[in-house]
Amino acid sequence: MNAVPAPTGEQERILDAFPDGGNMVIVAAAGSGKTTSLKMIAAATPRRKGLYLAYNRAIADDAKASFPASVNCVTAHALAYRALGYQYKDRLNGPRVPAARAASILGINYAVTLDDKVLQPAQLARLANETVARFCHSADDEPARWHVPVVTGLEKPEQRRAVEESVHPLALKVWADISQVKGQLHFTHDTYLKLFGLSRPSLPYDYVLFDECQDANPVVLGIVKGQQDTQVIAVGDPSQAIYAWRGSIDSMDQFDAKYRLHLSKSFRFGPAIAAEANKWLDLLNAELRVEGFERVASTVGQLAFADAILCRTNAGAIGQVMTMIGAGQRVALTGGGDDMRRLAEAAVDLKAGRGTAHPELFAFRTWAEVQDHAENDPAGSDLKVFVNLVDKHGPDLIIATLNRLTRDESRADVVISTAHKAKGREWRSVQIAGDFREPKGDDDGQPGEIPRAEMMLSYVAVTRAKLALDPAGVAWVDKYATAVSSCP
């Protein structure tokens, strides 16, 4: 086990509070050593049996090598698999079920027409499966109409209701199949996690270290809250809650906590980058401000080259990839380029007028319909950057460029990532790309309102750098920061 360093003053307060058994919430700023603090808690009481719930498998594996033997370090999925998921091993390892086959299993032998859009049987099956996937991420006990996803191009309220009426009964049939040990439809790891949550399990631990709980899956939160006689130490940063769009919730305020303590000193970067991060924390009216580590001489300013370029959108990331590869750089893309490649392949099909099975675009028959939706429908704004990228370069060039990506980041000259996929990562130098767009001002010239989700994403982005940060893509924040500082 790795040696644990001497605690800071903030960590001392955490260690002093832990022994009395009360629930604790620890608000931890970016890079503030929260994992180290949890190790200190575990080491302080080796006779108590603890559970460290890690956000992903890589974090769990790292924790196993450094936490005391008294602590079980696992993901929630691993916990659920050991309890009941193993019963579904054959289904997990079985072949994927194509949408057309799923439609046949569900008895969907008809299409649904809504205005000028037609949902074919395979598309209805996909929507039913996606509805159940959304249910499996929720705290609800059964699939409901509100779990039906919004279909791009069918966002109007009356269209939305019609889609729900068509899809919800099918989703109930999907859940009836996949909640059984024997069945025909595709079974996922999230399925057995949901089933584990619905079983209302009692965990055999004295305390739970609940990491990254600002982005908690509601199913996992329900499992942790259901432990009646177990001390909960919930750790996270409410200002980094960036996954609400996929069903995660900030659970920092969900516990009846006796103590609410802070870890505000970052050991990742120095005061200069901390000052940049605090601009966003000021706008968020966060309960803490991050303090930079004085021994790290970090800088903020223009960079001719950066180890990583962070973008707001997938399309923005692809634009950066094309620019950098065009300049002769070896480029790695965090998460790979498969998602964008599939979108570009869908654009090829739509341009040929043959429609597409892509889940984000299947309601459109031609590329012109996608262009019109992105340009004229407010609900299509998320597609606009991608549409512009395709119109500028063509889908074939995008696909060819993605095929030239360097798979091994260690061999790349530069890493391109979205801010979402950069969560939990760090690089020596980081540049913020220009697709973090400033909100439009009003007719009187007053600055537009920045959505909280965008503030949090920008905060995550600027705190990925250790030594050098080029914040050009979010430099517009200064006018907002000045306005906040001038308020009485």
N, C-alpha and C positions, 0 to 999 in steps of 0.2 A: 504494500500500500504506500502511495506517495505521502511524503511528509506534508503536514498541514501547517502553513505559516502562522505566525503570531497574529491574533485577531486585532482588527482596528477597533476604534471606539464604538462604531456602529455595530460591528459584529459582537463586541462584548455585551452590548445591551440585548442583542438577540439571544446570546447564550445565557444571560441572566434570567430572561423571561421564560425560556423553554421548559425548565424542570417542573414548574407547577402544573403542567398539563393543560393549560388553556389554549384554545385555538389561536393561531397567529397568522397575520397577513404581513408579508414583507414586500414592500414596494421597492424594486431594484432597478436603478437606472442602467442604461446600456453599458456593458463592460464593467459592471461594478462588483464582480466576483460572487455572484449569487450561488453558483455551484460550490465554490469553496466554502461559503457560509453554511450550506447544507451539510457538507462533509464535517464541519466543526460540530454542528448539532448532533450528528450521528455518533461522532467520536466521543462526545461528552457523556453519553449514556449507553455504553456498549451492551448492557444487560437488557435493554428494551429492544423489542423487535420492530423494525421499521420497514416501510415500503417507500421507495423512491419512484414516483411515476414520471417517466421521462417523456419528452415530447415526440421523440422519434427513436428509431433503433440505434442509430449512430451514437446519440447521446447516452442511451442506456448502456451500450457496450463500453463506452469510455468510463461511465460511472462504476461499472462492475469492477474495473481495475483499480479504483481509488477509494471507494466507500468501504467502511468496515463490513465484516462478514455478517454482522447483525442486521444489515439492510439488504432487502431484495430490490435490485435495480432492474426495472422492466418498463416496457410500454404498456398502455392499457390493453392493447391488442394481445400482447403476450400473456398478460394476466387472464384475459378472457379465453384465449385458446387453451390454456392449461386447465381451465375450469370446465369448459364445454365445447370449445371450438374444435377440438380434436375429433369429436364425433362426426364432423362434417368434412373430414380430410379428403374423402373421395370426391366430394363435390368441389372442393377448392382446387383439387388437382385435375378436375375434369376439363374437357375442351370448352372453349367459349361457345356461346349459343348465338349464332347470327340473328339479326333482327327479324329476317324473314321467317326463320325457324321459330323464334319466340312468338311471332304473330300467329303462326299455325298452332302452337301449343295453347295460346290464349284464346283461340277460336276467333281471331280477328280476320274476317274474310270480306271486309267492306272498307270503304274510304270515307272520310269526313270532309265535307266541303264547307269552308268558312269564307264568305265573300269571294275573293278571287284566288284563295289559297286552298290547296287540297292536301290533306294529311292521309297518306297511303297507309296500308296495314303495318308495314315495317316501321314507319315513322310513329304510329300510335304505340307500337310495342316499345320503341325506344323511350318515348315519353313516359310510359307506364313504369319502365325500369328506372328511369331517372327520378320519377316521383318517389319510388320506394327507396332509392339511394338517399334522397333528401330527408325522407322520414327516418332512415337509419342514423342520420346525423342529428336528429332532433331529440327533445325530451318527451315527445308524445308517445302514447301507448298504441296507436294504430295509425295507418296512413290516412291523411285527411286531404280535403280539396286544396288547402293552402300549400300542400307539398308539391302540387303540380307545377312544374317550371313554366316560366314565361317563354313563349315561343317568339323568337325574333321575327318581326313582321306581323305578329298577331298580338300586339300589346294593348290595344284599346280595351276598355273595361268589358264591353259586350263580347268581344272576341275572347278575352281571357276567361269569362264565365263559360262560354261555349266549349273551350278547350278543357276546362276543368270537368264539365259535365260528361264529356266524352272519355276522358282519361282516368278519372278517379275510380270508376268501377273496375277498370282493367288493372289498376294498381293494387286493388284489394285482391285480385286473383293472383298477381305476381307475389304478393306477400304470403298468401296462403300456400304457394308452392315453395318459396325459398325458406320459409320458417320451419320446414320439415327436414328431417335427416335425409329422406329420400325425395327427390324431386327432379324436374327437368330443366329449370331455368338457371341462369348463371348465378352462382353463390360467391360472395366476396368476403373479405376479412371484416369489412364493416358490418356485414350481416350477423356474424356470430358475436361481434362486440355489442350490437344492439340487443341480441337475444340475452346476452349476459346481463346487460343493464336491466332488461325487463324482468329478470329473475330475482331482482332486489338482493344481491349477494351480501353476505356478511364476511368481511375480510379479517383474517387472523393476525392483525398487527396492532401494536400499541400506538403507533403514530404513522401518518402519511405525509411525505414530503411531495407536495403537488407543484411541480415545476411548470413554468410558462403558462400559468393558469389564466393570464389575460387573453389567451387564445384557446380557451378550453372547448372541447367538444361537449355539447350539452349532455350527451350520454355519459361521458366520463365524469362530468360534474355531478350528475345525479348519483353515480356510484359512490363517489367520495362523500357527498352530503348524506348519503344513506347510512353511513357508519356512525352509530349512536354513541359508542364508548371509545372512539378512537380520536386522538389528538390530530388536528389537521394544521399543517404549516403550508400555507398557500403563498407561492412566490411568483412574482412577475412584475410587469411594467404596464400599467393601464395605457400609457402613451404609445405602446407598441402593439396595440390590439388591432391588427391589420387584416384579419381574416373573417370579419363579420359577413362579408359578401358570400362566403361559402358555408355559413351556418355557425361559425364559432362565436362564442360569447365571452365577454369580459366577466370572469367570475370572482374578481378581487373583492367585490362587495357582497358576495353571495353567502359568506360564512358569518356566523355569530362569533366574531373574533374578540378575544379579550385584549389582544395586543395588535397594534398596527405600527410597524417599525420600518425604517428606511435603510437602504444602501445607496448612497448618493455619489460616492467617489468612484469614478471610472478608472480602471487600470489599463484600459485599452489605448487611450489617447490623452494628449496634454490639454492645457487650458485653452489654446486657440480653437481647437475643434469643439471643446465643451461650450465655448461661447456661441459657436454656430448652432449647436444643438439646443441651447437654451432659448434661442430666438423662437423655436417651434414650441418649446415647453411653455414659454410665456404666452404665446397665442392660444395654447391649449388650456391655459390656466391650471397647469398640472400641480400636484401637491408637492413635488420636489423639483429641484434643479440639479443638473449633473455638475459635478466638480471634476475638472481634469487633473490627471496625475502630473504633478510638477516635474517629475523626473523624465517625462516624455516631451521632447522638444518638437511637438507637432506644429504644422504650418497650415494656413488657409490662404489660397490664392490660385492664380492661373497655373495650370500644369501643361507642359508640352506633351507629356506622356503620363499615363496612369496605369497601374496594374489592373484596375477594374473600372468599367464604365457602367453606371447604374441608370436604368431607364424606368419610366413610369409604366409603359405598356409593352406587350409582346411585340407589337408592330414597330414601336420605337427601337426595341432591341434588335430586331431584324434589320432596320435601317442602319444602325450602328455596325452591325456585322458586315453588311454590304460595303459600307464606307471603308472599314478597316481592312477587310480582305482585298478590296480594290486598291488599297495602299500597300499591299504586299505583306500584311501582318498575318501571323498565325493566330487565329481567333478561336477561343472556346466560349460556348454559350451555356450558362448555368441551366441545368435541366435538359440540355440538348435542344434540337430544333424540330422534334417530331410534331408537336402541336401546330406550329406555324407551317410546317410542310403540308400537313393535312388540310389546313385552311387554303394554302396556295393550290393544292390539287383540286380542292372544291371550286376554286375560282376558274381553273382550267375547264372543269365540267360545265360550269355555269356560262362561261364565255362561248362554249360550244352548243349551248342551248339544250343540254340533256339533263339539267337538274343535278342535284347532289344529295347524298345521304348524310352529309356532315351535320352533326346535331345543332350547330349554330346557324346553318344556312339552308336547311332542307325545305323551309317554307317558300323559298324563292325558286323560280324556274329559269331565270336568266340573270346575267351579271348586271344588266341595266336596272333590274328591280332592286338589286343590292345597292347600287350606286344611288338610286333615288331614295331609298330608305335611309342611307347614311347621310345624305345631304339635306333632306327635307323633313325627316321625322325625328323629333327630339330623342325618342327612344333608341334611335340608331347611332347616336353620337359615339358610342364605344367602337363602332365599326369604321369610323371615318378614317382614322390613321391607317388602318389596314387597307381600306379601299384606295386611299391615295397612294399607298406603297405599290399596290398592284397596278394601278393606272400609270404610275410613273415608270416602273421597271418591267412589268409583265410577270405573270406567275411563273413562267418557265425559268426566268433568270433568278427569281427568288429561290426556287427549288434547287437549281444548280449551285447557287451560293451556299445554301444550307448543307449541301452534300460535301462542301469543302471545309466544314468545321473541323477543328482539332479536338478530338475526343478527350485527350488527357490534358487537364488544366495546367499541369506542371510543365508541359511542353509548349504552352501557348505564350505569345507575346502579350496578349491582353485578354482579360475575361470580360464578357458582356453578360449582364444579368438584369432582370427586372428587380425592383426594390423588394417585391414580395419574395422572390426566390433568394434574395440576398440575406433575408432574415436569419440571424444566427451565425452569419459569416463575417469575416474581417479580412482586410487587405492592407498592405503598407500604404498604398496611395489609391485614391478613389476620385473619379470625376463624375459629377451629376449631369446627366444628359438633358437636352433641351425640351423633352416632352413632358416635363412637369410644368404644365401651363398655368400661367396666372389667370385667376378668374376674371371674367369680363366686368368692367366697372359699369356704374349706372349712367344715366343720361346727364347727370350733373358732374361727372368726372370723378365721383367717389369710388374708391377701390371696391371690387366685388368681394363677397363673403367667401372665405376659404372653407370648404367642408371639413369637418373634424377628421374624417377618414383620410383626407389628403394631407392634413397637417401631420397625422401620425405616420403616414407613409414617408413623408419627407424627413421626419425625425429619424426614422429607421435608416433611411438612405445616408444621411450625413454622419451617422454614428458608426458606419462600417469601416471608416478610415482610421488607421493607427498613427501614421506619421504625416501624411499630406492629404489635404482635401481641396478639391476644386469645386466650389458650389455654384458654378456659373448657371446651371440649369434652374436653380431656385434663388438666384440673386434678387429676384423681385420681392422676396420676403422682407427685405430691409424696410420698404415703405410701410409694411404692416407692423413690423417690430417697432419702428419709430412711433407709429400711432399709439401702440400699446404703452410704450414707455412714457408718452406725454400725458396719458390719462391720470387724473388725480387719484 
